[in-house]
Amino acid sequence: MSTTQAVILAGGKGRRLQPFTSAVPKAILPVRGKAMILHQLKALEEAGIEDVLVVRGAQGEKIERFLSSQGKRVKFITQPKPLGSAHALSLALPHLQGDFVALACDYVFPSAHLKELLRVHHSAKAAATLSLKRMDRDKIKEASTVRLSKGRVVRIVEKPREEEILSDIAAAPLYVFSPQAKPFIAGVEVSPRGEYEITSAIQNMIDAGLEVRGVLTQEWAHLSRWQDLLRLNFPYLTDYL
């Protein structure tokens, strides 16, 4: 089955990127001088995905206005409150048929990696396939950690404490889901951090015996802190950040 739809999650407030995100939503902040969401739309298009939904938050009208000025046609869904990634994705579920891609608005990746994710997902008939990357332990504490066994994700922990780190492999916010994932995304319970998280839904899928795969990539950019904004747009600052 082909994957023809994608959901970009852009409802968060981007607190770690303030004061930039006080005026500009994270999705249209630049990476290498180009809005992140434009990098994402290009990668999706190159992977054959042109039906895109954006789940927007408080500054969503700025994203909509920006994309309109760029001639981009996407659909928008409003998340009234930033209650977490799974909550945002659940709002899009009624509009999705078949397998679909979900991604956070602050993660940039090459289209070749997305194509490989889709290939693995369909070949394995997986319920979910995750983009994975190796990270330093201090950065993993701000992301997630997974245990990988022969390409299968057998455990995932969001924002782990030191003793909870499973490996140096983190799950990046780019996923391919089959329809099997929908009830897990819609029914996930609130996390200890007070949010409805996609990683919790994925762990519930693993616990239910569903196939969850992972694909490592070395080429990625994640814009989550103000230091990232400087590093990704001014490469000469890399040694100082």
C-alpha positions as CSV (number, residue, x, y, z in Angstrom):
1,M,0.0,0.0,0.0
2,S,1.4,3.4,-0.9
3,T,1.7,6.2,1.6
4,T,0.2,9.4,0.2
5,Q,-0.6,11.6,3.2
6,A,1.4,13.4,5.9
7,V,0.7,15.3,9.0
8,I,3.0,18.1,10.2
9,L,2.6,18.8,13.9
10,A,3.0,22.5,14.5
11,G,0.8,23.2,17.5
12,G,3.6,23.6,20.2
13,K,4.7,26.9,21.6
14,G,8.4,26.3,21.1
15,R,9.3,27.5,24.6
16,R,13.0,26.5,24.3
17,L,13.3,28.8,21.3
18,Q,12.0,31.9,22.9
19,P,12.2,34.8,22.4
20,F,12.2,33.9,18.7
21,T,9.0,32.0,18.9
22,S,7.2,34.8,20.8
23,A,6.9,36.5,17.4
24,V,7.4,33.7,14.9
25,P,6.1,30.1,15.0
26,K,8.8,27.4,15.0
27,A,7.7,25.9,11.7
28,I,8.8,29.0,9.7
29,L,12.1,29.7,11.5
30,P,15.0,29.2,9.2
31,V,17.4,26.3,8.6
32,R,20.1,27.2,6.2
33,G,18.2,30.4,5.4
34,K,15.0,28.6,4.4
35,A,11.8,28.0,6.5
36,M,11.9,24.5,8.1
37,I,8.4,23.7,6.8
38,L,9.6,24.4,3.3
39,H,12.4,21.8,3.7
40,Q,9.8,19.3,5.0
41,L,7.3,19.9,2.2
42,K,10.1,19.5,-0.4
43,A,11.2,16.1,1.2
44,L,7.7,14.9,1.3
45,E,7.0,15.9,-2.3
46,E,10.2,14.1,-3.4
47,A,9.0,11.0,-1.6
48,G,5.7,11.2,-3.5
49,I,3.6,12.8,-0.8
50,E,1.7,15.9,-1.7
51,D,-1.5,15.6,0.5
52,V,-0.3,17.4,3.7
53,L,-2.2,18.4,6.8
54,V,-0.7,20.9,9.3
55,V,-2.0,20.8,12.9
56,R,-1.5,24.4,14.0
57,G,-1.6,26.1,17.4
58,A,-1.7,29.7,18.7
59,Q,0.3,31.3,15.9
60,G,-1.1,29.0,13.2
61,E,-2.4,31.8,11.1
62,K,1.2,33.0,10.5
63,I,2.1,29.6,9.1
64,E,-1.0,29.6,6.9
65,R,-0.2,33.1,5.6
66,F,3.4,32.2,5.0
67,L,2.7,29.0,3.0
68,S,0.0,30.8,1.0
69,S,2.6,33.5,0.1
70,Q,4.9,30.6,-1.1
71,G,2.1,29.1,-3.3
72,K,1.9,26.0,-1.1
73,R,-1.5,24.3,-0.8
74,V,-1.9,22.4,2.5
75,K,-4.9,21.7,4.8
76,F,-5.0,23.1,8.3
77,I,-6.4,21.7,11.6
78,T,-6.4,23.7,14.8
79,Q,-5.2,22.3,18.1
80,P,-7.0,24.5,20.7
81,K,-4.4,23.8,23.4
82,P,-0.9,22.3,23.2
83,L,-1.7,19.0,24.9
84,G,1.1,17.0,23.3
85,S,2.0,15.3,20.0
86,A,-0.4,12.4,20.2
87,H,-3.3,14.8,20.9
88,A,-2.3,16.9,17.9
89,L,-2.1,13.8,15.7
90,S,-5.4,12.4,16.9
91,L,-7.1,15.5,15.6
92,A,-5.9,14.6,12.1
93,L,-6.9,10.9,12.2
94,P,-10.4,11.3,10.8
95,H,-8.9,12.9,7.7
96,L,-6.4,10.0,7.0
97,Q,-6.8,6.9,4.9
98,G,-4.3,4.1,4.8
99,D,-0.7,4.5,5.9
100,F,0.5,8.0,6.7
101,V,3.6,10.0,7.7
102,A,3.7,12.1,10.9
103,L,6.4,14.6,11.8
104,A,7.2,17.4,14.1
105,C,7.7,20.8,12.5
106,D,11.2,21.2,13.9
107,Y,12.9,18.2,12.2
108,V,14.5,18.4,8.8
109,F,15.6,15.3,7.0
110,P,16.7,14.3,3.4
111,S,14.0,12.8,1.2
112,A,16.2,9.7,0.7
113,H,15.8,8.9,4.4
114,L,12.0,9.2,4.2
115,K,12.0,7.0,1.1
116,E,13.9,4.4,3.1
117,L,11.5,4.7,6.0
118,L,8.6,4.0,3.6
119,R,10.4,1.1,2.0
120,V,11.1,-0.6,5.3
121,H,7.6,0.1,6.6
122,H,5.9,-1.4,3.6
123,S,8.3,-4.3,3.3
124,A,7.9,-5.3,7.0
125,K,4.1,-4.6,7.0
126,A,4.9,-2.6,10.2
127,A,2.4,-0.8,12.3
128,A,4.9,2.0,12.8
129,T,8.4,2.8,11.5
130,L,10.5,5.3,13.3
131,S,13.4,7.6,12.2
132,L,16.3,7.0,14.5
133,K,19.5,8.9,15.2
134,R,22.5,8.5,17.5
135,M,22.9,11.2,20.2
136,D,25.0,12.1,23.2
137,R,23.5,11.1,26.5
138,D,22.9,14.6,27.7
139,K,20.8,15.3,24.5
140,I,19.0,12.0,24.7
141,K,17.5,13.2,28.0
142,E,15.7,16.0,26.0
143,A,14.5,13.5,23.4
144,S,13.9,9.8,23.7
145,T,15.8,6.6,23.8
146,V,15.1,3.2,22.1
147,R,16.2,-0.4,22.3
148,L,16.7,-1.7,18.8
149,S,17.0,-5.4,18.0
150,K,17.6,-6.4,14.4
151,G,15.7,-3.4,13.1
152,R,12.8,-3.8,15.5
153,V,12.1,-1.2,18.2
154,V,11.4,-3.3,21.3
155,R,11.2,-0.4,23.8
156,I,11.0,3.4,23.8
157,V,11.2,5.9,26.6
158,E,10.5,9.6,26.3
159,K,12.8,12.2,27.9
160,P,14.5,9.5,30.0
161,R,16.3,10.0,33.3
162,E,19.9,8.9,33.4
163,E,19.0,5.4,34.7
164,E,16.3,5.0,32.0
165,I,18.6,5.5,28.9
166,L,18.4,2.4,26.9
167,S,21.1,3.2,24.3
168,D,22.6,6.1,22.4
169,I,19.8,5.8,19.8
170,A,17.0,8.3,19.9
171,A,13.7,8.4,18.1
172,A,13.5,11.5,15.9
173,P,10.0,13.1,15.4
174,L,9.4,11.5,12.1
175,Y,7.2,8.4,11.8
176,V,5.3,6.2,9.3
177,F,2.1,4.7,10.7
178,S,-0.4,2.1,9.4
179,P,-4.1,2.3,10.2
180,Q,-3.4,-0.2,13.1
181,A,-1.8,2.7,15.0
182,K,-4.9,4.9,15.0
183,P,-6.6,3.5,18.2
184,F,-3.3,3.6,20.0
185,I,-2.8,7.3,19.1
186,A,-6.4,8.2,19.9
187,G,-6.5,6.3,23.2
188,V,-3.1,7.1,24.7
189,E,-3.2,8.3,28.3
190,V,-1.6,11.4,29.7
191,S,2.2,11.0,30.5
192,P,3.9,12.0,33.8
193,R,4.8,15.2,32.0
194,G,1.1,16.0,31.6
195,E,1.0,15.5,27.8
196,Y,-0.4,13.0,25.3
197,E,2.8,11.7,23.6
198,I,3.3,9.7,20.5
199,T,6.1,7.7,22.1
200,S,3.6,6.5,24.7
201,A,1.3,5.3,21.9
202,I,4.2,3.5,20.2
203,Q,5.2,1.7,23.5
204,N,1.6,0.6,23.8
205,M,1.7,-0.8,20.3
206,I,4.9,-2.7,21.1
207,D,3.3,-4.1,24.3
208,A,0.3,-5.2,22.2
209,G,2.7,-7.2,20.0
210,L,2.5,-5.0,16.9
211,E,5.5,-4.7,14.6
212,V,7.5,-1.4,15.1
213,R,10.6,-0.8,13.0
214,G,13.4,1.7,13.1
215,V,15.7,3.2,10.5
216,L,18.9,5.1,11.4
217,T,20.0,8.3,9.7
218,Q,23.1,10.4,10.0
219,E,21.7,13.3,8.0
220,W,19.2,15.4,10.1
221,A,18.7,18.7,11.7
222,H,16.6,19.3,14.8
223,L,15.7,22.9,15.8
224,S,14.7,22.7,19.4
225,R,16.9,25.3,21.2
226,W,18.2,28.8,20.4
227,Q,21.7,27.4,20.0
228,D,20.4,25.1,17.2
229,L,19.0,28.2,15.4
230,L,22.5,29.8,15.4
231,R,24.4,26.6,14.5
232,L,22.1,25.6,11.6
233,N,22.2,29.0,10.0
234,F,25.7,30.1,10.8
235,P,28.0,27.0,10.4
236,Y,31.1,28.9,11.5
237,L,29.6,29.0,15.1
238,T,29.5,25.2,15.4
239,D,32.7,25.0,17.4
240,Y,31.3,27.5,19.9
241,L,27.8,26.0,20.6
